[in-house]
Amino acid sequence: MLIASKYEEICAPRVEEFCFITDNTYTRGEVLKMESQVLNFLGFQLSVPTTKKFLRRFTQAAQFCYKVPSVELEFLANYLAELTLVEYSFLRFFPSLVAASAVFLARWTLDQSNHPWNPTLEHYTSYKTLELKSTATEVQVCGNFIFPKASSVTILKINNC
């Protein structure tokens, strides 16, 4: 509980409060020693990277060729990635794949005259276009209510990339 409260809470309880909660079963030193052992066992790896973390990096890579950063691209990619958070089916995908697919679909939605994937994005994401197609299609279906008329056309065009 001490580690979790330090990780999650803005103002974490003091060690003495945890000793009090346990009816002084453990001393302050024992609690701190156990905290140290747990963190060392976990290698201080308390969380995994999220889609948002990958999305930040991938949108920067996607905007490399732009003279002026595109906030539309950034906002649309973030929105598409956030749509996947409420869909249970997206848990089977790596967060990096969801982020890359959101960038792919955002670039495709904003500019269908150019291919949405380029060597720069391939380098920074380590995904090729073929690896993104199924996930990008599912992200697009997830956001189907946004572009109801274009949804089937977009899916067909994505599958032809």
Salt bridges, closest charged atoms under 4 A:
GLU16 OE1 - ARG14 NE 3.71
GLU16 OE2 - ARG28 NE 2.60
GLU17 OE2 - ARG14 NH1 3.67
GLU35 OE2 - LYS6 NZ 2.83
GLU122 OE2 - LYS128 NZ 3.14
GLU138 OE2 - ARG92 NH2 2.55
